[in-house]
Amino acid sequence: MPWTHDDYPPSLQNFTAPIRDKAVEIANALLEEGYDEGRAIAIATARAKEWGEDRHKQIRKKGH
């Protein structure tokens, strides 16, 4: 199931919008490559965090 800016896995809810959107983008690409949803989310989350850190972006919403 592809995800969107407004419809994403619950595990991404505490991330800031830029990180969450990047994770959604990566996860959707991984799904197209044949990864199962759980694995796609895990990989996408790790890559999105790394992407954000490389760009000095806030990773999680304040208070999380």
N, C-alpha and C positions, 0 to 999 in steps of 0.2 A: 504494500500500500504506500504510494508516494505521499510525502508530507508537504505541508505548506507553511507559510509564515504564521498563519492562524491555527493550523491543525498539525500539531507536532507531538512526538512522544512525551508522556508525562515526565520522564527523566530529564528533559531539557528545560523544565519550567523555571528553574532557579538561575538560569544563565541569562546574561544580558542579551538584548535583541541581536546585536551583530554576531555574537558567538553562536547563539541558537540558530540564526539564519544560515551561518556557514555550516553548522552541523547538519541542518536539514538538507542543504545543497549536497554535501558530501554523502550523506546517507542515501539520498535518492540516486546518486550516481552509482553507489555500491549495489543498491537493489537492482539497477539496470544491468549490472555485471553479474548478477546471480547470487549475491550474498543473501543469507536469510536475515530477517528483520533485526533479531537480537544482535547478531554479529555486526551488522551495518551500523546500528546505533552505537555500539561500543567503540568501533573504529572511528566513526564520525565524531563522537564526543572527544576522543583523545586528540584527533587531528585538529578539530576546531579550537580546543584549548591551546594547543601549540601555535596555531595560526594567530590567535589573539595575543598570546604572550610575546610572539615575535614582533607584534605591532603595538605593544604596550597598551593594549586595551583592557578594560575591566572585564573580568571573566564572569563573575557571579553578581547577581543583584545585591545591593547593599543589604546587610543583615542576614546573608546566607553564606 
